[in-house]
Amino acid sequence: MQITPRAKNEEGEGCSAHAPIVGCDYPDAVRVLIAPEAFGATLGATQAAAAIAAGWAVGAPHDRIHTHPLGSGGPGLLDVLAPAVAGRSVALTVSDPLSRPVPAEVLLAETGGQRTAYLDASQAAGLHLLAADERDPALTSSWGVGELIAAALSEGATRIVVGIDSLATNDGGAGALGALGAGPAEHLARGGTALAAAPAHALAGLAEVATRFADTDLVVLTRSEGVLLGLSGTSALESPDRGASPATAQALEGALGHFADLVRRAGPVRVDLLTGMPRRLDREPGAGAGGGLGYGLMLLGARRAAGAPEVLRLTGFGAALARHDLVVTGTGTLDGQALRGSVVAEVAGAALGAGVPSVALAGEACVGRRELMALGLSGSYALAEHPGTVGEVLADPVGHLTERAARVARTWSPRRS
């Protein structure tokens, strides 16, 4: 697709720090918006944006480049949100999935007379916190996430937004609830399978904790629409990615079923406003997110928000898009999951609606051109152009992403004579 350059922005926006000064006043400079999410656990969104921008500046030094890192509720969420919400960060120490101390932070922002706290649950319970041989969702706990939420409350937040993707836990949020006072650590902080033996009084404080959150707007950001239990539940679909064997996944399913039964006995009962019937929160979309952390927070009145669209909104992506001629997004793997609810899908859809071409860079591309074009993408480019080169890309992700971006830039924005 040929890009038709627009007139220079009246706002006088400057060149990106990643782009050379030369070319900033080029009369027909293409304005390129670099807006990737994290490339899995390999590169954070900010790192990926910087690498793409650096490569683009080499391939098309006459372009005007701006970076706009994005996410959907996983690791690096606060890095993405901090420049947009103009808040202040509060540093603290919380428990990791194996009860070891780990640094974390709460991002506080004042919006409309309300104090909002933004949290990244992966800082306390992320898969990246564990070595490969430590990944066992039978044992890992979300207790540290509860500590993060408690810190947000102590800072006076009346609205708490928690990103809950890419976690190492599968405990239904039991650990987080325990840290907030729902029950003792000996019953709630020993991992997912230990919940099978939790006694009836393990959640004796749950109703009191829920009451404390009655005036708090609690929001969970996640891509997942999965439920807590069953064939579409978190144990069946997600626990293998956290290190669970088939036998462990089955044990986790049984343990979470017992935990949900304890919840129904302990209350509080939430009622559907339309039907007047009790709500089965374990069946709510997003209840299975974060190994069931979504369910645990829903017991406190949390509502799910689709992560990618919310992050695009919070960071002002629509306004940024309107000031550019081309958007370059990216992700670790362009697969079936990327076709719905991902940053790439949301960026492509927004760009299509605005009449701006969009292209994607990915570590691997596992879906066909037809599916990607259906998203609205004008082009897609993989770093690992052949299956045998994946290891090579992982050995130097920044170098390969930078080099690939330079080649794509030459295709989409050739030097003018």
C-alpha positions as CSV (number, residue, x, y, z in Angstrom):
1,M,0.0,0.0,0.0
2,Q,1.3,3.5,-0.9
3,I,1.4,6.0,1.9
4,T,0.2,9.5,1.1
5,P,2.1,11.9,3.4
6,R,0.1,14.5,5.2
7,A,1.0,18.1,5.8
8,K,3.3,18.8,8.7
9,N,1.5,18.8,12.1
10,E,0.5,22.3,13.2
11,E,1.2,21.3,16.8
12,G,4.9,21.2,16.0
13,E,5.5,17.8,17.5
14,G,9.2,16.9,17.7
15,C,11.1,13.9,16.6
16,S,11.3,10.9,18.7
17,A,14.4,10.6,20.9
18,H,15.0,7.4,18.9
19,A,15.1,9.1,15.5
20,P,18.0,11.2,14.2
21,I,17.4,15.0,14.0
22,V,18.1,14.9,10.3
23,G,14.8,14.5,8.4
24,C,12.6,16.2,11.1
25,D,11.8,19.1,8.8
26,Y,11.6,17.0,5.6
27,P,8.4,18.4,4.0
28,D,6.9,15.0,3.1
29,A,8.1,13.1,6.2
30,V,5.9,10.1,7.1
31,R,4.8,10.3,10.7
32,V,5.2,6.8,12.1
33,L,3.6,5.6,15.4
34,I,5.4,2.7,17.0
35,A,2.9,0.9,19.2
36,P,3.9,-2.7,20.2
37,E,3.0,-4.8,23.2
38,A,5.6,-6.9,25.0
39,F,7.2,-9.7,23.0
40,G,6.3,-12.4,25.5
41,A,8.9,-12.6,28.3
42,T,11.7,-11.7,26.0
43,L,11.2,-7.9,25.5
44,G,8.9,-5.5,27.4
45,A,6.7,-3.2,25.4
46,T,9.0,-0.2,26.0
47,Q,12.1,-2.1,25.0
48,A,10.3,-3.4,21.9
49,A,9.1,0.1,20.9
50,A,12.7,1.4,21.3
51,A,14.2,-1.4,19.2
52,I,11.6,-0.9,16.4
53,A,12.1,2.9,16.5
54,A,15.9,2.5,16.3
55,G,15.6,0.2,13.3
56,W,13.0,2.4,11.6
57,A,15.3,5.4,12.0
58,V,18.1,3.5,10.1
59,G,15.8,2.3,7.3
60,A,13.9,5.6,6.9
61,P,15.9,8.4,8.5
62,H,13.6,11.0,6.8
63,D,10.5,9.8,8.8
64,R,9.2,11.3,12.0
65,I,9.0,8.6,14.6
66,H,7.1,8.5,17.9
67,T,6.8,5.5,20.3
68,H,3.6,4.5,22.1
69,P,4.1,1.2,24.0
70,L,1.0,-0.7,24.8
71,G,-0.2,-3.7,26.8
72,S,-3.2,-5.6,27.9
73,G,-2.8,-6.3,31.6
74,G,0.4,-8.3,31.8
75,P,4.0,-7.6,32.9
76,G,5.2,-4.0,32.2
77,L,1.7,-2.5,32.6
78,L,2.9,0.3,34.8
79,D,5.7,1.2,32.5
80,V,3.1,1.7,29.8
81,L,0.6,3.6,31.9
82,A,3.0,5.9,33.9
83,P,3.7,8.4,31.1
84,A,0.0,8.7,30.4
85,V,-1.6,9.0,33.8
86,A,1.0,11.4,35.2
87,G,0.9,9.8,38.7
88,R,3.4,9.0,41.4
89,S,4.9,5.7,42.2
90,V,5.0,4.2,45.7
91,A,7.6,1.5,46.1
92,L,7.1,-1.5,48.5
93,T,8.0,-5.1,49.1
94,V,5.6,-7.9,48.7
95,S,5.6,-11.7,48.6
96,D,6.4,-13.6,45.4
97,P,4.6,-16.8,44.4
98,L,6.8,-18.8,46.8
99,S,6.6,-16.3,49.7
100,R,10.0,-14.6,49.0
101,P,10.3,-10.8,49.2
102,V,10.2,-9.0,45.9
103,P,10.0,-5.3,45.0
104,A,6.8,-3.9,43.6
105,E,5.0,-0.6,43.2
106,V,1.7,1.1,43.2
107,L,1.1,3.8,40.6
108,L,-1.3,6.5,42.0
109,A,-3.1,9.1,39.9
110,E,-5.7,11.7,40.7
111,T,-8.5,11.7,38.2
112,G,-11.7,13.6,38.5
113,G,-11.3,14.1,42.2
114,Q,-10.8,10.3,42.7
115,R,-7.5,8.6,43.6
116,T,-6.8,5.7,41.3
117,A,-4.2,3.0,42.0
118,Y,-2.8,1.0,39.1
119,L,-1.3,-2.4,40.0
120,D,0.5,-5.0,38.0
121,A,-0.2,-8.4,39.7
122,S,2.7,-10.0,37.9
123,Q,5.1,-8.0,40.1
124,A,3.9,-10.2,42.9
125,A,2.8,-13.4,41.2
126,G,4.3,-13.3,37.7
127,L,5.6,-16.4,35.9
128,H,8.8,-14.5,35.2
129,L,9.6,-14.4,39.0
130,L,10.3,-18.1,39.0
131,A,13.0,-20.3,37.6
132,A,11.9,-23.0,35.2
133,D,12.2,-25.7,37.9
134,E,10.2,-23.6,40.4
135,R,7.1,-23.4,38.2
136,D,4.4,-25.4,40.0
137,P,0.9,-24.0,40.3
138,A,0.1,-26.6,42.9
139,L,2.4,-24.7,45.3
140,T,2.4,-21.0,44.1
141,S,0.2,-18.4,45.9
142,S,-1.3,-15.0,45.0
143,W,-0.8,-13.7,48.6
144,G,1.5,-10.9,47.3
145,V,-1.2,-9.6,45.1
146,G,-3.4,-9.1,48.2
147,E,-0.5,-7.2,49.7
148,L,-0.4,-4.9,46.7
149,I,-4.1,-4.2,46.9
150,A,-3.8,-3.6,50.6
151,A,-1.1,-1.0,50.0
152,A,-3.3,0.7,47.4
153,L,-6.1,1.0,50.0
154,S,-3.7,2.3,52.6
155,E,-2.7,5.1,50.1
156,G,-6.4,6.2,50.0
157,A,-7.3,4.8,46.6
158,T,-11.0,4.6,45.9
159,R,-10.5,3.0,42.5
160,I,-8.0,0.2,42.0
161,V,-7.1,-1.2,38.5
162,V,-5.2,-4.5,38.5
163,G,-3.6,-6.1,35.5
164,I,-3.8,-9.9,36.1
165,D,-2.3,-11.6,33.1
166,S,0.8,-13.9,32.8
167,L,0.7,-15.2,36.4
168,A,2.3,-18.3,37.9
169,T,-0.5,-19.0,40.3
170,N,-3.6,-21.2,40.1
171,D,-5.2,-20.7,43.5
172,G,-8.5,-18.9,42.6
173,G,-7.3,-15.8,44.3
174,A,-7.3,-17.5,47.6
175,G,-3.9,-16.2,48.6
176,A,-4.8,-12.6,47.7
177,L,-8.0,-12.9,49.7
178,G,-6.1,-14.2,52.7
179,A,-3.6,-11.3,52.6
180,L,-6.6,-9.0,52.8
181,G,-8.0,-10.8,55.8
182,A,-10.4,-13.4,54.5
183,G,-8.7,-16.2,56.2
184,P,-5.4,-17.6,57.6
185,A,-2.3,-18.2,55.5
186,E,-2.1,-21.8,56.6
187,H,-5.3,-22.5,54.6
188,L,-5.2,-19.9,51.8
189,A,-1.5,-19.4,51.0
190,R,-0.2,-22.9,50.4
191,G,-1.0,-23.1,46.7
192,G,-3.8,-24.3,44.5
193,T,-3.9,-28.0,45.4
194,A,-3.8,-27.3,49.2
195,L,-7.3,-25.7,48.9
196,A,-8.7,-29.2,48.6
197,A,-8.2,-29.6,52.3
198,A,-9.3,-26.1,53.4
199,P,-11.9,-26.3,56.2
200,A,-15.2,-24.6,56.3
201,H,-13.9,-21.8,58.5
202,A,-11.0,-21.0,56.0
203,L,-13.0,-18.0,54.7
204,A,-14.4,-16.8,57.9
205,G,-13.4,-13.2,57.2
206,L,-14.5,-13.1,53.5
207,A,-17.8,-11.2,54.2
208,E,-16.0,-8.6,56.2
209,V,-13.3,-8.1,53.5
210,A,-16.0,-7.7,50.9
211,T,-17.7,-5.1,53.0
212,R,-14.5,-3.1,53.2
213,F,-14.5,-3.0,49.4
214,A,-18.1,-1.9,49.1
215,D,-17.1,1.7,48.2
216,T,-14.1,0.8,46.1
217,D,-14.3,0.6,42.3
218,L,-12.2,-2.5,41.7
219,V,-11.3,-3.3,38.0
220,V,-9.3,-6.3,36.7
221,L,-7.6,-5.9,33.3
222,T,-7.2,-9.1,31.3
223,R,-7.3,-10.5,27.9
224,S,-8.8,-13.7,29.2
225,E,-12.6,-14.4,29.1
226,G,-12.1,-17.9,30.7
227,V,-14.2,-19.2,33.5
228,L,-12.9,-20.7,36.8
229,L,-13.9,-24.4,36.4
230,G,-14.6,-27.0,33.8
231,L,-13.2,-27.8,30.4
232,S,-13.0,-24.0,29.7
233,G,-11.6,-23.3,33.1
234,T,-8.2,-22.0,34.2
235,S,-6.9,-25.4,35.4
236,A,-7.8,-27.2,32.2
237,L,-6.6,-24.5,29.8
238,E,-3.9,-22.4,31.5
239,S,-2.3,-24.4,34.3
240,P,-0.1,-26.5,31.8
241,D,1.6,-23.2,30.8
242,R,2.4,-22.6,34.4
243,G,4.1,-26.0,34.8
244,A,1.2,-28.3,35.7
245,S,1.2,-31.9,34.6
246,P,-2.1,-33.5,33.5
247,A,-2.4,-35.0,37.0
248,T,-1.7,-31.7,38.7
249,A,-4.2,-29.9,36.4
250,Q,-6.9,-32.4,37.5
251,A,-6.0,-32.0,41.1
252,L,-6.2,-28.2,40.8
253,E,-9.6,-28.5,39.2
254,G,-10.9,-30.4,42.2
255,A,-9.3,-28.1,44.7
256,L,-10.8,-25.0,43.0
257,G,-14.2,-26.7,42.9
258,H,-13.9,-27.2,46.7
259,F,-12.8,-23.6,47.2
260,A,-15.8,-22.3,45.2
261,D,-18.1,-24.4,47.4
262,L,-16.5,-22.9,50.5
263,V,-17.2,-19.4,49.0
264,R,-20.8,-20.2,48.4
265,R,-21.1,-21.2,52.1
266,A,-19.2,-18.2,53.4
267,G,-20.9,-15.6,51.3
268,P,-21.5,-12.9,50.5
269,V,-24.1,-13.8,47.9
270,R,-24.1,-11.4,44.9
271,V,-27.4,-11.1,43.1
272,D,-28.0,-10.5,39.4
273,L,-29.8,-7.1,39.1
274,L,-31.9,-8.3,36.1
275,T,-33.1,-11.7,37.3
276,G,-32.8,-11.3,41.1
277,M,-31.0,-14.7,41.2
278,P,-27.7,-15.4,42.8
279,R,-24.8,-14.9,40.5
280,R,-22.3,-17.7,39.8
281,L,-19.2,-15.7,39.8
282,D,-17.1,-18.8,39.0
283,R,-18.9,-18.8,35.6
284,E,-18.3,-15.2,34.8
285,P,-16.1,-14.3,31.9
286,G,-12.6,-13.5,33.2
287,A,-13.1,-15.5,36.5
288,G,-10.4,-17.9,35.4
289,A,-7.9,-15.1,34.5
290,G,-4.7,-15.2,36.3
291,G,-5.2,-18.7,37.6
292,G,-8.6,-17.7,39.1
293,L,-7.4,-14.4,40.6
294,G,-10.2,-12.8,38.5
295,Y,-12.7,-14.9,40.5
296,G,-11.1,-14.0,43.9
297,L,-11.3,-10.3,43.1
298,M,-14.9,-10.6,41.7
299,L,-15.9,-11.8,45.2
300,L,-14.9,-8.3,46.4
301,G,-17.0,-6.7,43.7
302,A,-14.4,-6.4,40.9
303,R,-15.5,-6.0,37.3
304,R,-13.6,-7.2,34.3
305,A,-12.4,-4.8,31.6
306,A,-10.8,-6.1,28.4
307,G,-7.2,-5.2,28.9
308,A,-6.0,-4.0,25.4
309,P,-8.9,-1.7,24.7
310,E,-8.7,-0.2,28.2
311,V,-4.9,0.4,27.9
312,L,-5.4,2.0,24.5
313,R,-8.0,4.3,26.0
314,L,-5.9,5.2,29.1
315,T,-2.8,6.0,27.0
316,G,-4.7,8.2,24.5
317,F,-3.9,5.9,21.6
318,G,-6.8,7.2,19.5
319,A,-5.6,10.8,19.6
320,A,-2.0,9.7,18.9
321,L,-3.2,7.6,15.9
322,A,-5.0,10.6,14.4
323,R,-1.7,12.5,14.2
324,H,0.2,9.8,12.2
325,D,0.4,8.3,8.7
326,L,1.4,4.8,9.6
327,V,1.2,2.7,12.8
328,V,3.7,-0.2,13.5
329,T,2.6,-2.6,16.2
330,G,4.2,-5.8,17.4
331,T,3.9,-8.9,19.6
332,G,5.8,-12.0,20.4
333,T,3.6,-14.5,18.5
334,L,1.0,-13.8,15.9
335,D,-1.2,-16.8,16.5
336,G,-4.9,-17.6,16.9
337,Q,-5.1,-15.8,20.2
338,A,-3.8,-12.6,18.6
339,L,-6.9,-12.5,16.4
340,R,-9.1,-11.5,19.3
341,G,-8.6,-9.1,22.2
342,S,-4.9,-8.6,21.7
343,V,-3.0,-5.3,21.4
344,V,-2.3,-6.2,17.7
345,A,-6.0,-6.8,17.0
346,E,-7.1,-3.6,18.8
347,V,-4.4,-1.4,17.1
348,A,-5.2,-2.8,13.7
349,G,-9.0,-2.2,14.2
350,A,-8.5,1.3,15.4
351,A,-6.1,2.1,12.5
352,L,-8.6,0.6,10.0
353,G,-11.3,2.8,11.4
354,A,-9.1,5.9,11.2
355,G,-8.0,5.1,7.6
356,V,-4.3,4.7,8.7
357,P,-2.3,1.8,7.4
358,S,-1.0,-0.6,10.1
359,V,1.8,-3.2,10.0
360,A,2.9,-5.7,12.6
361,L,6.2,-7.2,13.6
362,A,6.3,-10.5,15.5
363,G,8.8,-13.0,16.7
364,E,6.8,-15.7,14.9
365,A,3.8,-15.6,12.6
366,C,1.6,-18.7,13.0
367,V,-1.5,-17.5,11.1
368,G,-2.0,-16.8,7.5
369,R,-2.2,-13.6,5.6
370,R,-5.9,-13.8,5.1
371,E,-6.6,-13.9,8.9
372,L,-4.2,-11.0,9.5
373,M,-5.8,-8.9,6.7
374,A,-9.2,-9.5,8.3
375,L,-7.9,-7.8,11.4
376,G,-7.1,-4.7,9.3
377,L,-3.3,-5.2,9.0
378,S,-1.7,-4.0,5.8
379,G,1.3,-6.2,6.4
380,S,3.0,-8.5,8.9
381,Y,6.6,-9.5,9.2
382,A,8.2,-12.2,11.4
383,L,11.6,-12.0,12.9
384,A,11.9,-15.8,12.7
385,E,11.3,-16.2,9.0
386,H,11.8,-20.0,9.2
387,P,11.1,-22.4,12.2
388,G,14.8,-23.2,12.5
389,T,15.7,-19.6,13.2
390,V,13.6,-19.2,16.4
391,G,16.6,-20.0,18.7
392,E,18.7,-17.5,16.8
393,V,16.1,-14.7,17.3
394,L,15.7,-15.5,21.0
395,A,19.5,-15.2,21.5
396,D,19.5,-11.6,20.3
397,P,15.9,-10.3,20.2
398,V,16.8,-6.6,20.2
399,G,19.2,-7.0,17.3
400,H,16.8,-9.0,15.2
401,L,13.9,-6.7,15.9
402,T,15.9,-3.6,15.1
403,E,17.2,-5.2,11.9
404,R,13.8,-6.3,10.8
405,A,12.3,-2.9,11.5
406,A,14.9,-1.3,9.3
407,R,14.1,-3.6,6.4
408,V,10.3,-3.0,6.8
409,A,10.9,0.8,6.9
410,R,12.7,0.7,3.6
411,T,9.6,-1.1,2.1
412,W,7.0,1.2,3.6
413,S,8.9,4.5,3.5
414,P,11.5,4.5,0.7
415,R,13.8,7.4,0.6
416,R,12.6,10.2,-1.7
417,S,15.0,11.8,-4.2
